[in-house]
Amino acid sequence: MAGELVSGTVKWFNDEKGYGFIEREGGKDVFVHHSAINGSGRKTLLEGQRVTMEVTQGPKGPQAENVTPN
């Protein structure tokens, strides 16, 4: 089931561990795992980077899927 499409800004991303958080516009921070990032090669995000994503409900709260760096 697809979530709503929203914009956000990467709050932090730990490249070694492969996860971080995205600050959603007008909402709670969203967990992001490297496997949810669209693209080929090494999948990582940079602090302050703008992204578009779908927000779904994960086991511990909001979770990003189909993350596309802008």
PDB file of N, CA, C and O in Angstrom:
ATOM      1  N   MET A   1       0.842  -1.183   0.000  1.00  0.00           N
ATOM      2  CA  MET A   1       0.000   0.000   0.000  1.00  0.00           C
ATOM      3  C   MET A   1       0.884   1.243   0.000  1.00  0.00           C
ATOM      4  O   MET A   1       1.771   1.378   0.843  1.00  0.00           O
ATOM      5  N   ALA A   2       0.646   2.143  -0.937  1.00  0.00           N
ATOM      6  CA  ALA A   2       1.457   3.351  -1.065  1.00  0.00           C
ATOM      7  C   ALA A   2       1.061   4.382  -0.028  1.00  0.00           C
ATOM      8  O   ALA A   2      -0.110   4.509   0.330  1.00  0.00           O
ATOM      9  N   GLY A   3       2.045   5.111   0.444  1.00  0.00           N
ATOM     10  CA  GLY A   3       1.797   6.190   1.389  1.00  0.00           C
ATOM     11  C   GLY A   3       1.648   7.503   0.642  1.00  0.00           C
ATOM     12  O   GLY A   3       1.691   7.542  -0.588  1.00  0.00           O
ATOM     13  N   GLU A   4       1.471   8.586   1.405  1.00  0.00           N
ATOM     14  CA  GLU A   4       1.343   9.898   0.783  1.00  0.00           C
ATOM     15  C   GLU A   4       2.708  10.376   0.303  1.00  0.00           C
ATOM     16  O   GLU A   4       3.723  10.092   0.938  1.00  0.00           O
ATOM     17  N   LEU A   5       2.738  11.101  -0.813  1.00  0.00           N
ATOM     18  CA  LEU A   5       3.972  11.635  -1.362  1.00  0.00           C
ATOM     19  C   LEU A   5       4.241  12.992  -0.733  1.00  0.00           C
ATOM     20  O   LEU A   5       3.416  13.899  -0.839  1.00  0.00           O
ATOM     21  N   VAL A   6       5.390  13.139  -0.077  1.00  0.00           N
ATOM     22  CA  VAL A   6       5.730  14.377   0.623  1.00  0.00           C
ATOM     23  C   VAL A   6       7.189  14.753   0.360  1.00  0.00           C
ATOM     24  O   VAL A   6       7.988  13.936  -0.098  1.00  0.00           O
ATOM     25  N   SER A   7       7.512  16.013   0.662  1.00  0.00           N
ATOM     26  CA  SER A   7       8.881  16.506   0.567  1.00  0.00           C
ATOM     27  C   SER A   7       9.478  16.582   1.956  1.00  0.00           C
ATOM     28  O   SER A   7       8.759  16.694   2.948  1.00  0.00           O
ATOM     29  N   GLY A   8      10.780  16.520   2.019  1.00  0.00           N
ATOM     30  CA  GLY A   8      11.456  16.630   3.301  1.00  0.00           C
ATOM     31  C   GLY A   8      12.919  16.970   3.116  1.00  0.00           C
ATOM     32  O   GLY A   8      13.417  17.078   1.995  1.00  0.00           O
ATOM     33  N   THR A   9      13.600  17.137   4.245  1.00  0.00           N
ATOM     34  CA  THR A   9      15.026  17.453   4.267  1.00  0.00           C
ATOM     35  C   THR A   9      15.728  16.436   5.162  1.00  0.00           C
ATOM     36  O   THR A   9      15.264  16.152   6.266  1.00  0.00           O
ATOM     37  N   VAL A  10      16.837  15.894   4.690  1.00  0.00           N
ATOM     38  CA  VAL A  10      17.585  14.909   5.473  1.00  0.00           C
ATOM     39  C   VAL A  10      18.110  15.578   6.739  1.00  0.00           C
ATOM     40  O   VAL A  10      18.864  16.549   6.681  1.00  0.00           O
ATOM     41  N   LYS A  11      17.697  15.039   7.882  1.00  0.00           N
ATOM     42  CA  LYS A  11      18.143  15.549   9.184  1.00  0.00           C
ATOM     43  C   LYS A  11      19.542  15.000   9.479  1.00  0.00           C
ATOM     44  O   LYS A  11      20.454  15.752   9.821  1.00  0.00           O
ATOM     45  N   TRP A  12      19.695  13.693   9.343  1.00  0.00           N
ATOM     46  CA  TRP A  12      21.001  13.030   9.431  1.00  0.00           C
ATOM     47  C   TRP A  12      20.894  11.656   8.799  1.00  0.00           C
ATOM     48  O   TRP A  12      19.815  11.066   8.735  1.00  0.00           O
ATOM     49  N   PHE A  13      22.033  11.156   8.332  1.00  0.00           N
ATOM     50  CA  PHE A  13      22.094   9.823   7.733  1.00  0.00           C
ATOM     51  C   PHE A  13      23.460   9.227   8.049  1.00  0.00           C
ATOM     52  O   PHE A  13      24.491   9.811   7.716  1.00  0.00           O
ATOM     53  N   ASN A  14      23.463   8.061   8.694  1.00  0.00           N
ATOM     54  CA  ASN A  14      24.697   7.360   9.042  1.00  0.00           C
ATOM     55  C   ASN A  14      25.030   6.405   7.899  1.00  0.00           C
ATOM     56  O   ASN A  14      24.400   5.359   7.745  1.00  0.00           O
ATOM     57  N   ASP A  15      26.026   6.780   7.104  1.00  0.00           N
ATOM     58  CA  ASP A  15      26.387   5.990   5.930  1.00  0.00           C
ATOM     59  C   ASP A  15      26.893   4.596   6.306  1.00  0.00           C
ATOM     60  O   ASP A  15      26.638   3.634   5.581  1.00  0.00           O
ATOM     61  N   GLU A  16      27.603   4.476   7.423  1.00  0.00           N
ATOM     62  CA  GLU A  16      28.116   3.173   7.868  1.00  0.00           C
ATOM     63  C   GLU A  16      26.993   2.220   8.241  1.00  0.00           C
ATOM     64  O   GLU A  16      27.026   1.044   7.879  1.00  0.00           O
ATOM     65  N   LYS A  17      25.999   2.724   8.966  1.00  0.00           N
ATOM     66  CA  LYS A  17      24.893   1.882   9.421  1.00  0.00           C
ATOM     67  C   LYS A  17      23.761   1.808   8.402  1.00  0.00           C
ATOM     68  O   LYS A  17      22.940   0.893   8.461  1.00  0.00           O
ATOM     69  N   GLY A  18      23.703   2.757   7.468  1.00  0.00           N
ATOM     70  CA  GLY A  18      22.724   2.701   6.390  1.00  0.00           C
ATOM     71  C   GLY A  18      21.333   3.180   6.756  1.00  0.00           C
ATOM     72  O   GLY A  18      20.352   2.746   6.152  1.00  0.00           O
ATOM     73  N   TYR A  19      21.231   4.067   7.735  1.00  0.00           N
ATOM     74  CA  TYR A  19      19.920   4.617   8.061  1.00  0.00           C
ATOM     75  C   TYR A  19      20.048   6.016   8.632  1.00  0.00           C
ATOM     76  O   TYR A  19      21.139   6.467   8.981  1.00  0.00           O
ATOM     77  N   GLY A  20      18.904   6.701   8.722  1.00  0.00           N
ATOM     78  CA  GLY A  20      18.878   8.048   9.283  1.00  0.00           C
ATOM     79  C   GLY A  20      17.449   8.538   9.402  1.00  0.00           C
ATOM     80  O   GLY A  20      16.504   7.749   9.432  1.00  0.00           O
ATOM     81  N   PHE A  21      17.307   9.853   9.470  1.00  0.00           N
ATOM     82  CA  PHE A  21      15.983  10.451   9.600  1.00  0.00           C
ATOM     83  C   PHE A  21      15.824  11.625   8.649  1.00  0.00           C
ATOM     84  O   PHE A  21      16.772  12.365   8.385  1.00  0.00           O
ATOM     85  N   ILE A  22      14.615  11.782   8.142  1.00  0.00           N
ATOM     86  CA  ILE A  22      14.251  12.881   7.258  1.00  0.00           C
ATOM     87  C   ILE A  22      13.223  13.731   7.980  1.00  0.00           C
ATOM     88  O   ILE A  22      12.260  13.211   8.543  1.00  0.00           O
ATOM     89  N   GLU A  23      13.431  15.049   7.962  1.00  0.00           N
ATOM     90  CA  GLU A  23      12.485  15.979   8.558  1.00  0.00           C
ATOM     91  C   GLU A  23      11.401  16.253   7.523  1.00  0.00           C
ATOM     92  O   GLU A  23      11.664  16.838   6.472  1.00  0.00           O
ATOM     93  N   ARG A  24      10.188  15.827   7.830  1.00  0.00           N
ATOM     94  CA  ARG A  24       9.058  15.989   6.921  1.00  0.00           C
ATOM     95  C   ARG A  24       8.471  17.383   7.090  1.00  0.00           C
ATOM     96  O   ARG A  24       8.354  17.872   8.214  1.00  0.00           O
ATOM     97  N   GLU A  25       8.102  18.024   5.993  1.00  0.00           N
ATOM     98  CA  GLU A  25       7.471  19.337   6.072  1.00  0.00           C
ATOM     99  C   GLU A  25       6.127  19.204   6.775  1.00  0.00           C
ATOM    100  O   GLU A  25       5.251  18.471   6.317  1.00  0.00           O
ATOM    101  N   GLY A  26       5.966  19.911   7.886  1.00  0.00           N
ATOM    102  CA  GLY A  26       4.698  19.911   8.606  1.00  0.00           C
ATOM    103  C   GLY A  26       4.368  18.610   9.310  1.00  0.00           C
ATOM    104  O   GLY A  26       3.194  18.327   9.548  1.00  0.00           O
ATOM    105  N   GLY A  27       5.364  17.814   9.648  1.00  0.00           N
ATOM    106  CA  GLY A  27       5.072  16.542  10.299  1.00  0.00           C
ATOM    107  C   GLY A  27       6.245  16.031  11.110  1.00  0.00           C
ATOM    108  O   GLY A  27       7.271  16.697  11.247  1.00  0.00           O
ATOM    109  N   LYS A  28       6.068  14.827  11.645  1.00  0.00           N
ATOM    110  CA  LYS A  28       7.115  14.189  12.452  1.00  0.00           C
ATOM    111  C   LYS A  28       8.272  13.738  11.572  1.00  0.00           C
ATOM    112  O   LYS A  28       8.117  13.551  10.365  1.00  0.00           O
ATOM    113  N   ASP A  29       9.440  13.565  12.201  1.00  0.00           N
ATOM    114  CA  ASP A  29      10.596  13.022  11.494  1.00  0.00           C
ATOM    115  C   ASP A  29      10.280  11.595  11.047  1.00  0.00           C
ATOM    116  O   ASP A  29       9.517  10.878  11.694  1.00  0.00           O
ATOM    117  N   VAL A  30      10.884  11.204   9.931  1.00  0.00           N
ATOM    118  CA  VAL A  30      10.605   9.915   9.307  1.00  0.00           C
ATOM    119  C   VAL A  30      11.899   9.097   9.220  1.00  0.00           C
ATOM    120  O   VAL A  30      12.923   9.597   8.754  1.00  0.00           O
ATOM    121  N   PHE A  31      11.848   7.846   9.669  1.00  0.00           N
ATOM    122  CA  PHE A  31      12.987   6.930   9.574  1.00  0.00           C
ATOM    123  C   PHE A  31      13.233   6.585   8.110  1.00  0.00           C
ATOM    124  O   PHE A  31      12.284   6.380   7.354  1.00  0.00           O
ATOM    125  N   VAL A  32      14.502   6.519   7.705  1.00  0.00           N
ATOM    126  CA  VAL A  32      14.843   6.096   6.341  1.00  0.00           C
ATOM    127  C   VAL A  32      15.969   5.063   6.396  1.00  0.00           C
ATOM    128  O   VAL A  32      16.978   5.259   7.074  1.00  0.00           O
ATOM    129  N   HIS A  33      15.775   3.960   5.671  1.00  0.00           N
ATOM    130  CA  HIS A  33      16.784   2.908   5.535  1.00  0.00           C
ATOM    131  C   HIS A  33      17.345   3.006   4.119  1.00  0.00           C
ATOM    132  O   HIS A  33      16.624   3.366   3.188  1.00  0.00           O
ATOM    133  N   HIS A  34      18.632   2.685   3.953  1.00  0.00           N
ATOM    134  CA  HIS A  34      19.257   2.828   2.630  1.00  0.00           C
ATOM    135  C   HIS A  34      18.527   2.050   1.540  1.00  0.00           C
ATOM    136  O   HIS A  34      18.572   2.445   0.375  1.00  0.00           O
ATOM    137  N   SER A  35      17.863   0.966   1.885  1.00  0.00           N
ATOM    138  CA  SER A  35      17.154   0.167   0.880  1.00  0.00           C
ATOM    139  C   SER A  35      15.939   0.896   0.306  1.00  0.00           C
ATOM    140  O   SER A  35      15.399   0.470  -0.714  1.00  0.00           O
ATOM    141  N   ALA A  36      15.496   1.992   0.944  1.00  0.00           N
ATOM    142  CA  ALA A  36      14.335   2.751   0.472  1.00  0.00           C
ATOM    143  C   ALA A  36      14.727   3.887  -0.471  1.00  0.00           C
ATOM    144  O   ALA A  36      13.858   4.590  -0.987  1.00  0.00           O
ATOM    145  N   ILE A  37      16.038   4.072  -0.702  1.00  0.00           N
ATOM    146  CA  ILE A  37      16.519   5.163  -1.549  1.00  0.00           C
ATOM    147  C   ILE A  37      16.556   4.694  -3.000  1.00  0.00           C
ATOM    148  O   ILE A  37      17.153   3.663  -3.310  1.00  0.00           O
ATOM    149  N   ASN A  38      15.914   5.457  -3.892  1.00  0.00           N
ATOM    150  CA  ASN A  38      15.915   5.136  -5.317  1.00  0.00           C
ATOM    151  C   ASN A  38      17.262   5.498  -5.932  1.00  0.00           C
ATOM    152  O   ASN A  38      17.893   6.476  -5.534  1.00  0.00           O
ATOM    153  N   GLY A  39      17.694   4.702  -6.904  1.00  0.00           N
ATOM    154  CA  GLY A  39      18.949   4.978  -7.595  1.00  0.00           C
ATOM    155  C   GLY A  39      19.803   3.733  -7.681  1.00  0.00           C
ATOM    156  O   GLY A  39      19.461   2.681  -7.142  1.00  0.00           O
ATOM    157  N   SER A  40      20.925   3.875  -8.372  1.00  0.00           N
ATOM    158  CA  SER A  40      21.833   2.738  -8.517  1.00  0.00           C
ATOM    159  C   SER A  40      23.141   3.048  -7.808  1.00  0.00           C
ATOM    160  O   SER A  40      23.414   4.196  -7.455  1.00  0.00           O
ATOM    161  N   GLY A  41      23.936   2.026  -7.608  1.00  0.00           N
ATOM    162  CA  GLY A  41      25.205   2.211  -6.915  1.00  0.00           C
ATOM    163  C   GLY A  41      25.003   2.370  -5.421  1.00  0.00           C
ATOM    164  O   GLY A  41      24.024   1.883  -4.855  1.00  0.00           O
ATOM    165  N   ARG A  42      25.943   3.058  -4.793  1.00  0.00           N
ATOM    166  CA  ARG A  42      25.890   3.265  -3.339  1.00  0.00           C
ATOM    167  C   ARG A  42      24.742   4.202  -2.998  1.00  0.00           C
ATOM    168  O   ARG A  42      24.663   5.314  -3.521  1.00  0.00           O
ATOM    169  N   LYS A  43      23.863   3.755  -2.131  1.00  0.00           N
ATOM    170  CA  LYS A  43      22.683   4.539  -1.766  1.00  0.00           C
ATOM    171  C   LYS A  43      22.926   5.240  -0.438  1.00  0.00           C
ATOM    172  O   LYS A  43      22.995   4.601   0.611  1.00  0.00           O
ATOM    173  N   THR A  44      23.055   6.559  -0.495  1.00  0.00           N
ATOM    174  CA  THR A  44      23.293   7.350   0.702  1.00  0.00           C
ATOM    175  C   THR A  44      22.604   8.701   0.559  1.00  0.00           C
ATOM    176  O   THR A  44      22.202   9.086  -0.540  1.00  0.00           O
ATOM    177  N   LEU A  45      22.470   9.409   1.653  1.00  0.00           N
ATOM    178  CA  LEU A  45      21.880  10.747   1.665  1.00  0.00           C
ATOM    179  C   LEU A  45      22.808  11.674   2.437  1.00  0.00           C
ATOM    180  O   LEU A  45      23.572  11.235   3.297  1.00  0.00           O
ATOM    181  N   LEU A  46      22.731  12.952   2.121  1.00  0.00           N
ATOM    182  CA  LEU A  46      23.555  13.951   2.787  1.00  0.00           C
ATOM    183  C   LEU A  46      22.698  14.829   3.681  1.00  0.00           C
ATOM    184  O   LEU A  46      21.561  15.149   3.333  1.00  0.00           O
ATOM    185  N   GLU A  47      23.229  15.219   4.823  1.00  0.00           N
ATOM    186  CA  GLU A  47      22.518  16.116   5.730  1.00  0.00           C
ATOM    187  C   GLU A  47      22.137  17.388   4.978  1.00  0.00           C
ATOM    188  O   GLU A  47      22.969  17.984   4.294  1.00  0.00           O
ATOM    189  N   GLY A  48      20.874  17.803   5.107  1.00  0.00           N
ATOM    190  CA  GLY A  48      20.381  19.007   4.446  1.00  0.00           C
ATOM    191  C   GLY A  48      19.868  18.784   3.033  1.00  0.00           C
ATOM    192  O   GLY A  48      19.323  19.706   2.425  1.00  0.00           O
ATOM    193  N   GLN A  49      20.033  17.570   2.494  1.00  0.00           N
ATOM    194  CA  GLN A  49      19.584  17.257   1.139  1.00  0.00           C
ATOM    195  C   GLN A  49      18.062  17.208   1.086  1.00  0.00           C
ATOM    196  O   GLN A  49      17.426  16.659   1.985  1.00  0.00           O
ATOM    197  N   ARG A  50      17.472  17.783   0.030  1.00  0.00           N
ATOM    198  CA  ARG A  50      16.021  17.748  -0.159  1.00  0.00           C
ATOM    199  C   ARG A  50      15.651  16.441  -0.862  1.00  0.00           C
ATOM    200  O   ARG A  50      16.348  15.993  -1.773  1.00  0.00           O
ATOM    201  N   VAL A  51      14.544  15.838  -0.424  1.00  0.00           N
ATOM    202  CA  VAL A  51      14.076  14.583  -1.008  1.00  0.00           C
ATOM    203  C   VAL A  51      12.559  14.595  -1.152  1.00  0.00           C
ATOM    204  O   VAL A  51      11.859  15.370  -0.500  1.00  0.00           O
ATOM    205  N   THR A  52      12.074  13.720  -2.018  1.00  0.00           N
ATOM    206  CA  THR A  52      10.655  13.415  -2.127  1.00  0.00           C
ATOM    207  C   THR A  52      10.519  11.952  -1.726  1.00  0.00           C
ATOM    208  O   THR A  52      11.364  11.126  -2.072  1.00  0.00           O
ATOM    209  N   MET A  53       9.451  11.635  -0.993  1.00  0.00           N
ATOM    210  CA  MET A  53       9.313  10.266  -0.473  1.00  0.00           C
ATOM    211  C   MET A  53       7.853   9.932  -0.229  1.00  0.00           C
ATOM    212  O   MET A  53       6.998  10.815  -0.166  1.00  0.00           O
ATOM    213  N   GLU A  54       7.586   8.654  -0.095  1.00  0.00           N
ATOM    214  CA  GLU A  54       6.289   8.182   0.389  1.00  0.00           C
ATOM    215  C   GLU A  54       6.470   7.866   1.863  1.00  0.00           C
ATOM    216  O   GLU A  54       7.500   7.324   2.264  1.00  0.00           O
ATOM    217  N   VAL A  55       5.478   8.203   2.666  1.00  0.00           N
ATOM    218  CA  VAL A  55       5.546   7.914   4.096  1.00  0.00           C
ATOM    219  C   VAL A  55       4.560   6.794   4.409  1.00  0.00           C
ATOM    220  O   VAL A  55       3.364   6.904   4.137  1.00  0.00           O
ATOM    221  N   THR A  56       5.082   5.717   4.985  1.00  0.00           N
ATOM    222  CA  THR A  56       4.252   4.587   5.395  1.00  0.00           C
ATOM    223  C   THR A  56       4.407   4.398   6.900  1.00  0.00           C
ATOM    224  O   THR A  56       5.266   5.019   7.527  1.00  0.00           O
ATOM    225  N   GLN A  57       3.581   3.550   7.466  1.00  0.00           N
ATOM    226  CA  GLN A  57       3.670   3.273   8.903  1.00  0.00           C
ATOM    227  C   GLN A  57       4.524   2.033   9.102  1.00  0.00           C
ATOM    228  O   GLN A  57       4.132   0.932   8.716  1.00  0.00           O
ATOM    229  N   GLY A  58       5.697   2.214   9.706  1.00  0.00           N
ATOM    230  CA  GLY A  58       6.593   1.100   9.998  1.00  0.00           C
ATOM    231  C   GLY A  58       6.319   0.556  11.387  1.00  0.00           C
ATOM    232  O   GLY A  58       5.430   1.054  12.078  1.00  0.00           O
ATOM    233  N   PRO A  59       7.070  -0.463  11.814  1.00  0.00           N
ATOM    234  CA  PRO A  59       6.857  -1.071  13.132  1.00  0.00           C
ATOM    235  C   PRO A  59       7.103  -0.116  14.299  1.00  0.00           C
ATOM    236  O   PRO A  59       6.553  -0.304  15.384  1.00  0.00           O
ATOM    237  N   LYS A  60       7.932   0.912  14.076  1.00  0.00           N
ATOM    238  CA  LYS A  60       8.246   1.851  15.164  1.00  0.00           C
ATOM    239  C   LYS A  60       7.810   3.279  14.865  1.00  0.00           C
ATOM    240  O   LYS A  60       8.215   4.208  15.562  1.00  0.00           O
ATOM    241  N   GLY A  61       6.987   3.464  13.833  1.00  0.00           N
ATOM    242  CA  GLY A  61       6.523   4.810  13.501  1.00  0.00           C
ATOM    243  C   GLY A  61       6.660   5.097  12.015  1.00  0.00           C
ATOM    244  O   GLY A  61       6.862   4.180  11.219  1.00  0.00           O
ATOM    245  N   PRO A  62       6.550   6.380  11.633  1.00  0.00           N
ATOM    246  CA  PRO A  62       6.620   6.749  10.214  1.00  0.00           C
ATOM    247  C   PRO A  62       7.939   6.303   9.584  1.00  0.00           C
ATOM    248  O   PRO A  62       9.008   6.411  10.184  1.00  0.00           O
ATOM    249  N   GLN A  63       7.827   5.802   8.358  1.00  0.00           N
ATOM    250  CA  GLN A  63       8.984   5.248   7.664  1.00  0.00           C
ATOM    251  C   GLN A  63       8.954   5.717   6.213  1.00  0.00           C
ATOM    252  O   GLN A  63       7.887   5.745   5.598  1.00  0.00           O
ATOM    253  N   ALA A  64      10.105   6.085   5.656  1.00  0.00           N
ATOM    254  CA  ALA A  64      10.202   6.556   4.276  1.00  0.00           C
ATOM    255  C   ALA A  64      10.361   5.384   3.315  1.00  0.00           C
ATOM    256  O   ALA A  64      11.083   4.428   3.596  1.00  0.00           O
ATOM    257  N   GLU A  65       9.680   5.472   2.183  1.00  0.00           N
ATOM    258  CA  GLU A  65       9.808   4.510   1.087  1.00  0.00           C
ATOM    259  C   GLU A  65       9.958   5.309  -0.204  1.00  0.00           C
ATOM    260  O   GLU A  65       9.565   6.474  -0.258  1.00  0.00           O
ATOM    261  N   ASN A  66      10.519   4.699  -1.238  1.00  0.00           N
ATOM    262  CA  ASN A  66      10.679   5.356  -2.541  1.00  0.00           C
ATOM    263  C   ASN A  66      11.261   6.756  -2.407  1.00  0.00           C
ATOM    264  O   ASN A  66      10.706   7.721  -2.935  1.00  0.00           O
ATOM    265  N   VAL A  67      12.382   6.862  -1.698  1.00  0.00           N
ATOM    266  CA  VAL A  67      13.035   8.154  -1.461  1.00  0.00           C
ATOM    267  C   VAL A  67      13.808   8.566  -2.714  1.00  0.00           C
ATOM    268  O   VAL A  67      14.660   7.825  -3.203  1.00  0.00           O
ATOM    269  N   THR A  68      13.495   9.766  -3.227  1.00  0.00           N
ATOM    270  CA  THR A  68      14.161  10.294  -4.408  1.00  0.00           C
ATOM    271  C   THR A  68      14.820  11.623  -4.070  1.00  0.00           C
ATOM    272  O   THR A  68      14.127  12.596  -3.775  1.00  0.00           O
ATOM    273  N   PRO A  69      16.157  11.681  -4.109  1.00  0.00           N
ATOM    274  CA  PRO A  69      16.836  12.960  -3.874  1.00  0.00           C
ATOM    275  C   PRO A  69      16.451  13.965  -4.958  1.00  0.00           C
ATOM    276  O   PRO A  69      16.338  13.606  -6.130  1.00  0.00           O
ATOM    277  N   ASN A  70      16.251  15.218  -4.568  1.00  0.00           N
ATOM    278  CA  ASN A  70      15.876  16.266  -5.530  1.00  0.00           C
ATOM    279  C   ASN A  70      17.104  16.967  -6.063  1.00  0.00           C
ATOM    280  O   ASN A  70      16.989  17.878  -6.883  1.00  0.00           O
TER     281      ASN A  70
END
